[in-house]
């Protein structure tokens, strides 16, 4: 098994952090956030697209901060 | 007798059953393939995101929180069993 790169680890950590955040919500919302997050993180991207991945990481982290703020009910989808 | 510890550890056979149960109930896993030695990726065909989800499912099952550094090391059922057996707060 190939070891994950530092960038991959950061992506997996963000994924875990979002699922953790979702856990503090009700079951329905948790399932919805988890499905949404899975969908976003499953979109294929070449490992060589480092700048794009870093951009998406930053974007994902800001989305997580929004989610962590009390009262945020929905996460916006941006394509 | 030395100092008494109030930490309680779960029985290994119980932990094994429950860990395998969690993995078998994961929707992408073929339950027939799951053994204590199973590697999530190479034996069960899961990807790295699935692995994160499985480890979180262990947290739910045993009411504990696994730190990132530890969670990243859990790649097989056996890794999970060892971690949980050594964890004094697992329920």
Backbone of each chain as nested JSON, in Angstrom:
{
  "chains": [
    {"id": "A", "residues": [
      {"number": 1, "name": "UNK", "atoms": {"N": [0.831, -1.212, 0.0], "CA": [0.0, 0.0, 0.0], "C": [0.856, 1.248, 0.0]}},
      {"number": 2, "name": "UNK", "atoms": {"N": [0.554, 2.142, -0.933], "CA": [1.296, 3.388, -0.982], "C": [0.857, 4.281, 0.178]}},
      {"number": 3, "name": "UNK", "atoms": {"N": [1.816, 4.947, 0.758], "CA": [1.485, 5.87, 1.843], "C": [0.85, 7.13, 1.268]}},
      {"number": 4, "name": "UNK", "atoms": {"N": [-0.065, 7.714, 2.014], "CA": [-0.693, 8.937, 1.53], "C": [0.278, 10.103, 1.635]}},
      {"number": 5, "name": "UNK", "atoms": {"N": [0.187, 11.013, 0.673], "CA": [1.004, 12.227, 0.725], "C": [0.432, 13.156, 1.794]}},
      {"number": 6, "name": "UNK", "atoms": {"N": [1.215, 14.171, 2.139], "CA": [0.756, 15.138, 3.14], "C": [-0.537, 15.819, 2.685]}},
      {"number": 7, "name": "UNK", "atoms": {"N": [-0.615, 16.107, 1.389], "CA": [-1.813, 16.757, 0.859], "C": [-3.034, 15.837, 0.975]}},
      {"number": 8, "name": "UNK", "atoms": {"N": [-2.844, 14.573, 0.664], "CA": [-3.941, 13.606, 0.811], "C": [-4.389, 13.512, 2.265]}},
      {"number": 9, "name": "UNK", "atoms": {"N": [-3.416, 13.528, 3.182], "CA": [-3.756, 13.463, 4.602], "C": [-4.607, 14.665, 5.003]}},
      {"number": 10, "name": "UNK", "atoms": {"N": [-4.248, 15.826, 4.45], "CA": [-5.023, 17.032, 4.779], "C": [-6.463, 16.914, 4.277]}},
      {"number": 11, "name": "UNK", "atoms": {"N": [-6.604, 16.322, 3.093], "CA": [-7.948, 16.141, 2.537], "C": [-8.749, 15.179, 3.424]}},
      {"number": 12, "name": "UNK", "atoms": {"N": [-8.113, 14.084, 3.815], "CA": [-8.813, 13.091, 4.649], "C": [-9.158, 13.67, 6.02]}},
      {"number": 13, "name": "UNK", "atoms": {"N": [-8.272, 14.533, 6.536], "CA": [-8.555, 15.177, 7.83], "C": [-9.744, 16.12, 7.725]}},
      {"number": 14, "name": "UNK", "atoms": {"N": [-9.793, 16.863, 6.631], "CA": [-10.936, 17.754, 6.436], "C": [-12.219, 16.932, 6.322]}},
      {"number": 15, "name": "UNK", "atoms": {"N": [-12.125, 15.834, 5.597], "CA": [-13.302, 14.954, 5.45], "C": [-13.779, 14.483, 6.833]}},
      {"number": 16, "name": "UNK", "atoms": {"N": [-12.837, 14.066, 7.66], "CA": [-13.187, 13.608, 9.011], "C": [-13.781, 14.744, 9.847]}},
      {"number": 17, "name": "UNK", "atoms": {"N": [-13.158, 15.926, 9.748], "CA": [-13.655, 17.072, 10.526], "C": [-15.1, 17.422, 10.152]}},
      {"number": 18, "name": "UNK", "atoms": {"N": [-15.394, 17.339, 8.866], "CA": [-16.759, 17.666, 8.432], "C": [-17.745, 16.622, 8.957]}},
      {"number": 19, "name": "UNK", "atoms": {"N": [-17.369, 15.344, 8.856], "CA": [-18.263, 14.287, 9.366], "C": [-18.456, 14.42, 10.88]}},
      {"number": 20, "name": "UNK", "atoms": {"N": [-17.401, 14.846, 11.571], "CA": [-17.498, 15.069, 13.018], "C": [-18.493, 16.183, 13.31]}},
      {"number": 21, "name": "UNK", "atoms": {"N": [-18.381, 17.23, 12.526], "CA": [-19.279, 18.367, 12.708], "C": [-20.724, 17.928, 12.447]}},
      {"number": 22, "name": "UNK", "atoms": {"N": [-20.897, 17.106, 11.404], "CA": [-22.237, 16.622, 11.048], "C": [-22.838, 15.789, 12.178]}},
      {"number": 23, "name": "UNK", "atoms": {"N": [-21.984, 15.134, 12.927], "CA": [-22.438, 14.254, 14.01], "C": [-23.173, 15.023, 15.108]}},
      {"number": 24, "name": "UNK", "atoms": {"N": [-22.823, 16.315, 15.228], "CA": [-23.467, 17.104, 16.284], "C": [-24.874, 17.542, 15.875]}},
      {"number": 25, "name": "UNK", "atoms": {"N": [-25.268, 17.26, 14.647], "CA": [-26.603, 17.628, 14.169], "C": [-27.562, 16.451, 14.341]}},
      {"number": 26, "name": "UNK", "atoms": {"N": [-28.822, 16.697, 14.046], "CA": [-29.817, 15.631, 14.116], "C": [-29.526, 14.569, 13.063]}},
      {"number": 27, "name": "UNK", "atoms": {"N": [-30.105, 13.378, 13.211], "CA": [-29.804, 12.251, 12.323], "C": [-30.052, 12.559, 10.841]}},
      {"number": 28, "name": "UNK", "atoms": {"N": [-31.143, 13.29, 10.58], "CA": [-31.473, 13.568, 9.188], "C": [-30.447, 14.509, 8.562]}},
      {"number": 29, "name": "UNK", "atoms": {"N": [-30.122, 15.561, 9.332], "CA": [-29.166, 16.542, 8.844], "C": [-27.776, 15.918, 8.727]}},
      {"number": 30, "name": "UNK", "atoms": {"N": [-27.466, 15.059, 9.679], "CA": [-26.176, 14.378, 9.637], "C": [-26.046, 13.567, 8.355]}},
      {"number": 31, "name": "UNK", "atoms": {"N": [-27.098, 12.821, 8.038], "CA": [-27.08, 11.996, 6.825], "C": [-26.959, 12.864, 5.585]}},
      {"number": 32, "name": "UNK", "atoms": {"N": [-27.662, 13.99, 5.605], "CA": [-27.645, 14.869, 4.446], "C": [-26.263, 15.495, 4.243]}},
      {"number": 33, "name": "UNK", "atoms": {"N": [-25.673, 15.981, 5.327], "CA": [-24.332, 16.585, 5.233], "C": [-23.318, 15.525, 4.798]}},
      {"number": 34, "name": "UNK", "atoms": {"N": [-23.44, 14.321, 5.351], "CA": [-22.494, 13.251, 5.02], "C": [-22.576, 12.886, 3.544]}},
      {"number": 35, "name": "UNK", "atoms": {"N": [-23.812, 12.795, 3.038], "CA": [-24.005, 12.437, 1.629], "C": [-23.417, 13.515, 0.723]}},
      {"number": 36, "name": "UNK", "atoms": {"N": [-23.728, 14.764, 1.064], "CA": [-23.245, 15.902, 0.293], "C": [-21.708, 15.918, 0.269]}},
      {"number": 37, "name": "UNK", "atoms": {"N": [-21.113, 15.73, 1.45], "CA": [-19.658, 15.784, 1.573], "C": [-19.004, 14.656, 0.786]}},
      {"number": 38, "name": "UNK", "atoms": {"N": [-19.602, 13.473, 0.904], "CA": [-19.078, 12.314, 0.182], "C": [-19.07, 12.586, -1.328]}},
      {"number": 39, "name": "UNK", "atoms": {"N": [-20.168, 13.147, -1.771], "CA": [-20.317, 13.456, -3.188], "C": [-19.225, 14.42, -3.66]}},
      {"number": 40, "name": "UNK", "atoms": {"N": [-19.001, 15.468, -2.869], "CA": [-17.986, 16.473, -3.226], "C": [-16.592, 15.854, -3.227]}},
      {"number": 41, "name": "UNK", "atoms": {"N": [-16.289, 15.09, -2.184], "CA": [-14.941, 14.539, -2.044], "C": [-14.676, 13.397, -3.03]}},
      {"number": 42, "name": "UNK", "atoms": {"N": [-15.732, 12.839, -3.583], "CA": [-15.555, 11.724, -4.517], "C": [-15.268, 12.189, -5.93]}},
      {"number": 43, "name": "UNK", "atoms": {"N": [-15.435, 13.479, -6.182], "CA": [-15.196, 13.942, -7.546], "C": [-13.728, 13.773, -7.896]}},
      {"number": 44, "name": "UNK", "atoms": {"N": [-13.484, 13.121, -9.045], "CA": [-12.102, 12.781, -9.384], "C": [-11.253, 14.024, -9.669]}},
      {"number": 45, "name": "UNK", "atoms": {"N": [-10.033, 13.98, -9.211], "CA": [-9.082, 15.054, -9.491], "C": [-7.693, 14.426, -9.537]}},
      {"number": 46, "name": "UNK", "atoms": {"N": [-6.901, 14.84, -10.502], "CA": [-5.565, 14.266, -10.642], "C": [-4.69, 14.699, -9.472]}},
      {"number": 47, "name": "UNK", "atoms": {"N": [-3.867, 13.775, -8.981], "CA": [-3.016, 14.116, -7.832], "C": [-1.988, 15.197, -8.176]}},
      {"number": 48, "name": "UNK", "atoms": {"N": [-1.781, 15.415, -9.482], "CA": [-0.816, 16.439, -9.904], "C": [-1.417, 17.844, -9.865]}},
      {"number": 49, "name": "UNK", "atoms": {"N": [-2.729, 17.924, -9.711], "CA": [-3.379, 19.249, -9.679], "C": [-3.31, 19.859, -8.291]}},
      {"number": 50, "name": "UNK", "atoms": {"N": [-2.095, 20.064, -7.836], "CA": [-1.867, 20.464, -6.451], "C": [-2.524, 21.808, -6.117]}},
      {"number": 51, "name": "UNK", "atoms": {"N": [-2.368, 22.776, -7.021], "CA": [-2.923, 24.1, -6.743], "C": [-4.436, 24.039, -6.592]}},
      {"number": 52, "name": "UNK", "atoms": {"N": [-5.066, 23.281, -7.477], "CA": [-6.524, 23.114, -7.439], "C": [-6.949, 22.415, -6.127]}},
      {"number": 53, "name": "UNK", "atoms": {"N": [-6.219, 21.404, -5.754], "CA": [-6.548, 20.672, -4.524], "C": [-6.405, 21.597, -3.316]}},
      {"number": 54, "name": "UNK", "atoms": {"N": [-5.33, 22.392, -3.317], "CA": [-5.131, 23.334, -2.205], "C": [-6.247, 24.366, -2.15]}},
      {"number": 55, "name": "UNK", "atoms": {"N": [-6.678, 24.804, -3.314], "CA": [-7.784, 25.755, -3.366], "C": [-9.047, 25.116, -2.786]}},
      {"number": 56, "name": "UNK", "atoms": {"N": [-9.328, 23.892, -3.216], "CA": [-10.532, 23.203, -2.744], "C": [-10.473, 22.929, -1.233]}},
      {"number": 57, "name": "UNK", "atoms": {"N": [-9.259, 22.644, -0.753], "CA": [-9.082, 22.436, 0.691], "C": [-9.467, 23.702, 1.454]}},
      {"number": 58, "name": "UNK", "atoms": {"N": [-8.964, 24.834, 0.983], "CA": [-9.271, 26.109, 1.629], "C": [-10.763, 26.392, 1.577]}},
      {"number": 59, "name": "UNK", "atoms": {"N": [-11.355, 26.118, 0.415], "CA": [-12.788, 26.328, 0.241], "C": [-13.579, 25.428, 1.195]}},
      {"number": 60, "name": "UNK", "atoms": {"N": [-13.166, 24.17, 1.271], "CA": [-13.84, 23.213, 2.155], "C": [-13.729, 23.613, 3.613]}},
      {"number": 61, "name": "UNK", "atoms": {"N": [-12.551, 24.126, 3.991], "CA": [-12.355, 24.556, 5.385], "C": [-13.242, 25.744, 5.731]}},
      {"number": 62, "name": "UNK", "atoms": {"N": [-13.385, 26.652, 4.783], "CA": [-14.284, 27.797, 5.045], "C": [-15.731, 27.326, 5.156]}},
      {"number": 63, "name": "UNK", "atoms": {"N": [-16.109, 26.38, 4.302], "CA": [-17.465, 25.826, 4.374], "C": [-17.698, 25.165, 5.733]}},
      {"number": 64, "name": "UNK", "atoms": {"N": [-16.659, 24.469, 6.212], "CA": [-16.77, 23.811, 7.518], "C": [-16.956, 24.847, 8.62]}},
      {"number": 65, "name": "UNK", "atoms": {"N": [-16.197, 25.951, 8.527], "CA": [-16.355, 27.006, 9.538], "C": [-17.781, 27.539, 9.556]}},
      {"number": 66, "name": "UNK", "atoms": {"N": [-18.345, 27.694, 8.37], "CA": [-19.733, 28.146, 8.276], "C": [-20.657, 27.154, 8.957]}},
      {"number": 67, "name": "UNK", "atoms": {"N": [-20.384, 25.893, 8.676], "CA": [-21.219, 24.815, 9.211], "C": [-21.139, 24.772, 10.733]}},
      {"number": 68, "name": "UNK", "atoms": {"N": [-19.926, 25.086, 11.238], "CA": [-19.727, 25.022, 12.693], "C": [-20.424, 26.169, 13.425]}},
      {"number": 69, "name": "UNK", "atoms": {"N": [-20.706, 27.234, 12.673], "CA": [-21.381, 28.355, 13.317], "C": [-22.822, 27.974, 13.606]}},
      {"number": 70, "name": "UNK", "atoms": {"N": [-23.234, 28.288, 14.793], "CA": [-24.597, 27.957, 15.179], "C": [-25.57, 28.622, 14.227]}},
      {"number": 71, "name": "UNK", "atoms": {"N": [-26.606, 27.924, 13.864], "CA": [-27.63, 28.525, 13.034], "C": [-27.473, 28.243, 11.555]}},
      {"number": 72, "name": "UNK", "atoms": {"N": [-26.277, 27.828, 11.139], "CA": [-26.124, 27.487, 9.734], "C": [-26.908, 26.218, 9.463]}},
      {"number": 73, "name": "UNK", "atoms": {"N": [-27.845, 26.337, 8.568], "CA": [-28.739, 25.202, 8.36], "C": [-28.379, 24.405, 7.116]}},
      {"number": 74, "name": "UNK", "atoms": {"N": [-27.921, 25.093, 6.105], "CA": [-27.673, 24.414, 4.832], "C": [-26.302, 24.79, 4.296]}},
      {"number": 75, "name": "UNK", "atoms": {"N": [-25.729, 23.878, 3.55], "CA": [-24.468, 24.163, 2.894], "C": [-24.752, 24.413, 1.428]}},
      {"number": 76, "name": "UNK", "atoms": {"N": [-24.218, 25.497, 0.936], "CA": [-24.453, 25.871, -0.462], "C": [-23.62, 24.995, -1.393]}},
      {"number": 77, "name": "UNK", "atoms": {"N": [-24.211, 24.62, -2.492], "CA": [-23.464, 23.859, -3.499], "C": [-22.899, 24.841, -4.516]}},
      {"number": 78, "name": "UNK", "atoms": {"N": [-21.597, 24.758, -4.741], "CA": [-21.01, 25.592, -5.784], "C": [-20.277, 24.686, -6.753]}},
      {"number": 79, "name": "UNK", "atoms": {"N": [-20.597, 24.784, -7.995], "CA": [-19.984, 23.893, -8.985], "C": [-18.754, 24.537, -9.588]}}
    ]},
    {"id": "B", "residues": [
      {"number": 1, "name": "UNK", "atoms": {"N": [-0.391, -5.14, 46.607], "CA": [-1.1, -4.594, 45.447], "C": [-0.636, -3.171, 45.158]}},
      {"number": 2, "name": "UNK", "atoms": {"N": [-0.475, -2.882, 43.918], "CA": [-0.069, -1.543, 43.526], "C": [-1.257, -0.605, 43.501]}},
      {"number": 3, "name": "UNK", "atoms": {"N": [-1.031, 0.542, 42.961], "CA": [-2.104, 1.522, 42.861], "C": [-3.223, 0.951, 41.991]}},
      {"number": 4, "name": "UNK", "atoms": {"N": [-4.442, 1.193, 42.411], "CA": [-5.57, 0.646, 41.66], "C": [-5.959, 1.563, 40.528]}},
      {"number": 5, "name": "UNK", "atoms": {"N": [-6.182, 0.97, 39.416], "CA": [-6.619, 1.768, 38.284], "C": [-8.119, 1.628, 38.128]}},
      {"number": 6, "name": "UNK", "atoms": {"N": [-8.755, 2.734, 37.86], "CA": [-10.204, 2.679, 37.68], "C": [-10.595, 2.551, 36.206]}},
      {"number": 7, "name": "UNK", "atoms": {"N": [-9.563, 2.504, 35.366], "CA": [-9.87, 2.317, 33.954], "C": [-10.409, 0.911, 33.746]}},
      {"number": 8, "name": "UNK", "atoms": {"N": [-11.421, 0.782, 32.936], "CA": [-11.928, -0.551, 32.637], "C": [-11.708, -0.824, 31.157]}},
      {"number": 9, "name": "UNK", "atoms": {"N": [-11.314, -2.028, 30.883], "CA": [-11.068, -2.387, 29.494], "C": [-12.089, -3.423, 29.062]}},
      {"number": 10, "name": "UNK", "atoms": {"N": [-12.462, -3.336, 27.808], "CA": [-13.458, -4.279, 27.304], "C": [-12.809, -5.628, 26.994]}},
      {"number": 11, "name": "UNK", "atoms": {"N": [-13.643, -6.639, 27.009], "CA": [-13.199, -7.991, 26.686], "C": [-12.867, -8.085, 25.189]}},
      {"number": 12, "name": "UNK", "atoms": {"N": [-11.721, -8.681, 24.885], "CA": [-11.249, -8.703, 23.494], "C": [-12.216, -9.425, 22.546]}},
      {"number": 13, "name": "UNK", "atoms": {"N": [-12.804, -10.503, 23.017], "CA": [-13.729, -11.258, 22.152], "C": [-14.959, -10.406, 21.821]}},
      {"number": 14, "name": "UNK", "atoms": {"N": [-15.455, -9.668, 22.813], "CA": [-16.604, -8.779, 22.571], "C": [-16.241, -7.679, 21.583]}},
      {"number": 15, "name": "UNK", "atoms": {"N": [-15.052, -7.084, 21.826], "CA": [-14.608, -6.002, 20.934], "C": [-14.51, -6.534, 19.508]}},
      {"number": 16, "name": "UNK", "atoms": {"N": [-13.932, -7.712, 19.351], "CA": [-13.783, -8.315, 18.02], "C": [-15.146, -8.477, 17.352]}},
      {"number": 17, "name": "UNK", "atoms": {"N": [-16.095, -9.055, 18.074], "CA": [-17.451, -9.236, 17.516], "C": [-18.059, -7.916, 17.073]}},
      {"number": 18, "name": "UNK", "atoms": {"N": [-17.922, -6.921, 17.943], "CA": [-18.559, -5.633, 17.627], "C": [-17.856, -4.921, 16.482]}},
      {"number": 19, "name": "UNK", "atoms": {"N": [-16.518, -4.992, 16.452], "CA": [-15.78, -4.374, 15.338], "C": [-16.172, -5.042, 14.023]}},
      {"number": 20, "name": "UNK", "atoms": {"N": [-16.184, -6.375, 14.003], "CA": [-16.546, -7.076, 12.767], "C": [-17.99, -6.76, 12.379]}},
      {"number": 21, "name": "UNK", "atoms": {"N": [-18.847, -6.624, 13.378], "CA": [-20.251, -6.275, 13.119], "C": [-20.376, -4.917, 12.442]}},
      {"number": 22, "name": "UNK", "atoms": {"N": [-19.615, -3.939, 12.945], "CA": [-19.639, -2.59, 12.358], "C": [-19.179, -2.66, 10.899]}},
      {"number": 23, "name": "UNK", "atoms": {"N": [-18.092, -3.374, 10.663], "CA": [-17.545, -3.438, 9.297], "C": [-18.511, -4.173, 8.375]}},
      {"number": 24, "name": "UNK", "atoms": {"N": [-19.09, -5.275, 8.872], "CA": [-20.033, -6.047, 8.032], "C": [-21.273, -5.236, 7.674]}},
      {"number": 25, "name": "UNK", "atoms": {"N": [-21.662, -4.347, 8.559], "CA": [-22.879, -3.59, 8.265], "C": [-22.619, -2.364, 7.383]}},
      {"number": 26, "name": "UNK", "atoms": {"N": [-21.34, -2.121, 7.087], "CA": [-21.004, -1.024, 6.174], "C": [-21.498, -1.403, 4.784]}},
      {"number": 27, "name": "UNK", "atoms": {"N": [-22.265, -0.501, 4.162], "CA": [-22.991, -0.907, 2.957], "C": [-22.116, -1.397, 1.808]}},
      {"number": 28, "name": "UNK", "atoms": {"N": [-20.886, -0.873, 1.701], "CA": [-20.059, -1.265, 0.557], "C": [-19.274, -2.55, 0.787]}},
      {"number": 29, "name": "UNK", "atoms": {"N": [-19.436, -3.139, 1.965], "CA": [-18.621, -4.308, 2.31], "C": [-19.423, -5.594, 2.106]}},
      {"number": 30, "name": "UNK", "atoms": {"N": [-18.776, -6.602, 1.516], "CA": [-19.366, -7.933, 1.443], "C": [-19.104, -8.607, 2.799]}},
      {"number": 31, "name": "UNK", "atoms": {"N": [-20.175, -8.832, 3.593], "CA": [-19.985, -9.33, 4.959], "C": [-19.226, -10.661, 5.007]}},
      {"number": 32, "name": "UNK", "atoms": {"N": [-19.363, -11.459, 3.934], "CA": [-18.715, -12.774, 3.911], "C": [-17.188, -12.657, 3.903]}},
      {"number": 33, "name": "UNK", "atoms": {"N": [-16.682, -11.507, 3.477], "CA": [-15.22, -11.346, 3.354], "C": [-14.563, -10.856, 4.645]}},
      {"number": 34, "name": "UNK", "atoms": {"N": [-15.388, -10.45, 5.614], "CA": [-14.832, -9.76, 6.778], "C": [-14.292, -10.739, 7.829]}},
      {"number": 35, "name": "UNK", "atoms": {"N": [-12.995, -10.605, 8.112], "CA": [-12.392, -11.351, 9.223], "C": [-11.589, -10.339, 10.047]}},
      {"number": 36, "name": "UNK", "atoms": {"N": [-11.074, -10.783, 11.187], "CA": [-10.292, -9.88, 12.027], "C": [-9.047, -9.373, 11.302]}},
      {"number": 37, "name": "UNK", "atoms": {"N": [-8.584, -10.132, 10.32], "CA": [-7.353, -9.749, 9.614], "C": [-7.619, -8.834, 8.416]}},
      {"number": 38, "name": "UNK", "atoms": {"N": [-8.873, -8.604, 8.092], "CA": [-9.194, -7.864, 6.864], "C": [-8.604, -6.461, 6.85]}},
      {"number": 39, "name": "UNK", "atoms": {"N": [-7.981, -6.136, 5.715], "CA": [-7.513, -4.773, 5.471], "C": [-8.631, -4.053, 4.724]}},
      {"number": 40, "name": "UNK", "atoms": {"N": [-9.0, -2.864, 5.208], "CA": [-10.163, -2.175, 4.64], "C": [-10.02, -1.949, 3.135]}},
      {"number": 41, "name": "UNK", "atoms": {"N": [-8.836, -1.546, 2.704], "CA": [-8.64, -1.198, 1.302], "C": [-8.309, -2.437, 0.467]}},
      {"number": 42, "name": "UNK", "atoms": {"N": [-7.25, -3.156, 0.84], "CA": [-6.812, -4.235, -0.05], "C": [-7.685, -5.486, 0.044]}},
      {"number": 43, "name": "UNK", "atoms": {"N": [-8.324, -5.744, 1.174], "CA": [-9.18, -6.94, 1.272], "C": [-10.657, -6.634, 1.035]}},
      {"number": 44, "name": "UNK", "atoms": {"N": [-11.105, -5.491, 1.498], "CA": [-12.546, -5.218, 1.443], "C": [-12.926, -4.232, 0.346]}},
      {"number": 45, "name": "UNK", "atoms": {"N": [-11.91, -3.73, -0.374], "CA": [-12.199, -2.872, -1.519], "C": [-12.692, -1.477, -1.175]}},
      {"number": 46, "name": "UNK", "atoms": {"N": [-12.443, -1.042, 0.047], "CA": [-12.875, 0.312, 0.419], "C": [-11.833, 1.33, -0.039]}},
      {"number": 47, "name": "UNK", "atoms": {"N": [-12.25, 2.596, -0.159], "CA": [-11.281, 3.639, -0.471], "C": [-10.959, 4.431, 0.803]}},
      {"number": 48, "name": "UNK", "atoms": {"N": [-10.118, 5.441, 0.645], "CA": [-9.648, 6.162, 1.838], "C": [-10.783, 6.921, 2.533]}},
      {"number": 49, "name": "UNK", "atoms": {"N": [-11.77, 7.394, 1.757], "CA": [-12.913, 8.082, 2.377], "C": [-13.758, 7.089, 3.174]}},
      {"number": 50, "name": "UNK", "atoms": {"N": [-13.955, 5.892, 2.581], "CA": [-14.704, 4.847, 3.297], "C": [-14.02, 4.516, 4.615]}},
      {"number": 51, "name": "UNK", "atoms": {"N": [-12.676, 4.457, 4.555], "CA": [-11.922, 4.108, 5.753], "C": [-12.168, 5.13, 6.864]}},
      {"number": 52, "name": "UNK", "atoms": {"N": [-12.197, 6.404, 6.493], "CA": [-12.524, 7.452, 7.468], "C": [-13.911, 7.18, 8.069]}},
      {"number": 53, "name": "UNK", "atoms": {"N": [-14.867, 6.815, 7.199], "CA": [-16.229, 6.565, 7.672], "C": [-16.304, 5.354, 8.598]}},
      {"number": 54, "name": "UNK", "atoms": {"N": [-15.553, 4.307, 8.257], "CA": [-15.561, 3.101, 9.101], "C": [-15.002, 3.435, 10.491]}},
      {"number": 55, "name": "UNK", "atoms": {"N": [-13.901, 4.189, 10.502], "CA": [-13.298, 4.538, 11.795], "C": [-14.275, 5.393, 12.621]}},
      {"number": 56, "name": "UNK", "atoms": {"N": [-15.017, 6.271, 11.944], "CA": [-16.023, 7.058, 12.659], "C": [-17.148, 6.175, 13.181]}},
      {"number": 57, "name": "UNK", "atoms": {"N": [-17.465, 5.128, 12.424], "CA": [-18.505, 4.193, 12.881], "C": [-18.031, 3.455, 14.147]}},
      {"number": 58, "name": "UNK", "atoms": {"N": [-16.736, 3.183, 14.241], "CA": [-16.195, 2.585, 15.48], "C": [-16.373, 3.56, 16.646]}},
      {"number": 59, "name": "UNK", "atoms": {"N": [-16.132, 4.836, 16.364], "CA": [-16.305, 5.844, 17.421], "C": [-17.743, 5.844, 17.933]}},
      {"number": 60, "name": "UNK", "atoms": {"N": [-18.688, 5.752, 17.012], "CA": [-20.101, 5.714, 17.41], "C": [-20.395, 4.458, 18.235]}},
      {"number": 61, "name": "UNK", "atoms": {"N": [-19.91, 3.338, 17.742], "CA": [-20.2, 2.052, 18.4], "C": [-19.619, 2.006, 19.817]}},
      {"number": 62, "name": "UNK", "atoms": {"N": [-18.413, 2.536, 19.988], "CA": [-17.738, 2.405, 21.29], "C": [-17.734, 3.716, 22.086]}},
      {"number": 63, "name": "UNK", "atoms": {"N": [-18.539, 4.677, 21.658], "CA": [-18.613, 5.995, 22.298], "C": [-17.242, 6.539, 22.698]}},
      {"number": 64, "name": "UNK", "atoms": {"N": [-16.376, 6.678, 21.717], "CA": [-15.091, 7.313, 21.986], "C": [-14.712, 8.171, 20.796]}},
      {"number": 65, "name": "UNK", "atoms": {"N": [-13.744, 9.032, 21.012], "CA": [-13.267, 9.848, 19.906], "C": [-11.808, 9.488, 19.654]}},
      {"number": 66, "name": "UNK", "atoms": {"N": [-11.511, 9.173, 18.405], "CA": [-10.159, 8.747, 18.055], "C": [-9.453, 9.927, 17.4]}},
      {"number": 67, "name": "UNK", "atoms": {"N": [-8.3, 10.297, 17.952], "CA": [-7.554, 11.429, 17.394], "C": [-7.083, 11.129, 15.972]}},
      {"number": 68, "name": "UNK", "atoms": {"N": [-6.902, 12.189, 15.191], "CA": [-6.48, 12.021, 13.799], "C": [-5.287, 11.085, 13.66]}},
      {"number": 69, "name": "UNK", "atoms": {"N": [-4.259, 11.342, 14.46], "CA": [-3.022, 10.552, 14.344], "C": [-3.284, 9.066, 14.548]}},
      {"number": 70, "name": "UNK", "atoms": {"N": [-4.152, 8.755, 15.505], "CA": [-4.481, 7.358, 15.784], "C": [-5.404, 6.802, 14.702]}},
      {"number": 71, "name": "UNK", "atoms": {"N": [-6.386, 7.613, 14.329], "CA": [-7.368, 7.173, 13.331], "C": [-6.672, 6.795, 12.023]}},
      {"number": 72, "name": "UNK", "atoms": {"N": [-5.634, 7.554, 11.677], "CA": [-4.932, 7.304, 10.421], "C": [-4.197, 5.968, 10.422]}},
      {"number": 73, "name": "UNK", "atoms": {"N": [-3.9, 5.471, 11.606], "CA": [-3.173, 4.188, 11.69], "C": [-4.114, 2.991, 11.583]}},
      {"number": 74, "name": "UNK", "atoms": {"N": [-5.414, 3.23, 11.719], "CA": [-6.359, 2.108, 11.71], "C": [-6.735, 1.764, 10.274]}},
      {"number": 75, "name": "UNK", "atoms": {"N": [-6.132, 0.699, 9.767], "CA": [-6.34, 0.297, 8.369], "C": [-6.885, -1.123, 8.247]}},
      {"number": 76, "name": "UNK", "atoms": {"N": [-6.932, -1.848, 9.353], "CA": [-7.449, -3.216, 9.334], "C": [-8.381, -3.394, 10.53]}},
      {"number": 77, "name": "UNK", "atoms": {"N": [-9.192, -4.456, 10.485], "CA": [-10.057, -4.753, 11.634], "C": [-9.201, -4.955, 12.885]}},
      {"number": 78, "name": "UNK", "atoms": {"N": [-8.085, -5.643, 12.698], "CA": [-7.209, -5.921, 13.833], "C": [-6.658, -4.642, 14.467]}},
      {"number": 79, "name": "UNK", "atoms": {"N": [-6.278, -3.66, 13.625], "CA": [-5.808, -2.369, 14.155], "C": [-6.883, -1.767, 15.063]}},
      {"number": 80, "name": "UNK", "atoms": {"N": [-8.141, -1.842, 14.6], "CA": [-9.242, -1.255, 15.361], "C": [-9.429, -2.01, 16.681]}},
      {"number": 81, "name": "UNK", "atoms": {"N": [-9.39, -3.337, 16.613], "CA": [-9.569, -4.158, 17.817], "C": [-8.474, -3.826, 18.838]}},
      {"number": 82, "name": "UNK", "atoms": {"N": [-7.221, -3.758, 18.352], "CA": [-6.112, -3.441, 19.255], "C": [-6.282, -2.067, 19.89]}},
      {"number": 83, "name": "UNK", "atoms": {"N": [-6.664, -1.104, 19.075], "CA": [-6.814, 0.249, 19.602], "C": [-7.905, 0.29, 20.662]}},
      {"number": 84, "name": "UNK", "atoms": {"N": [-9.048, -0.31, 20.358], "CA": [-10.195, -0.222, 21.271], "C": [-9.928, -1.005, 22.562]}},
      {"number": 85, "name": "UNK", "atoms": {"N": [-9.272, -2.15, 22.431], "CA": [-8.952, -2.936, 23.635], "C": [-8.014, -2.159, 24.565]}},
      {"number": 86, "name": "UNK", "atoms": {"N": [-7.167, -1.318, 23.977], "CA": [-6.199, -0.57, 24.782], "C": [-6.773, 0.753, 25.271]}},
      {"number": 87, "name": "UNK", "atoms": {"N": [-8.019, 1.033, 24.878], "CA": [-8.615, 2.325, 25.201], "C": [-9.466, 2.221, 26.456]}},
      {"number": 88, "name": "UNK", "atoms": {"N": [-9.08, 2.917, 27.529], "CA": [-9.777, 2.727, 28.807], "C": [-11.207, 3.247, 28.838]}},
      {"number": 89, "name": "UNK", "atoms": {"N": [-11.586, 4.1, 27.871], "CA": [-12.926, 4.683, 27.961], "C": [-13.929, 4.084, 26.983]}},
      {"number": 90, "name": "UNK", "atoms": {"N": [-13.485, 3.063, 26.259], "CA": [-14.414, 2.442, 25.304], "C": [-15.569, 1.809, 26.055]}},
      {"number": 91, "name": "UNK", "atoms": {"N": [-16.771, 1.958, 25.498], "CA": [-17.966, 1.422, 26.179], "C": [-18.623, 0.366, 25.309]}}
    ]}
  ]
}
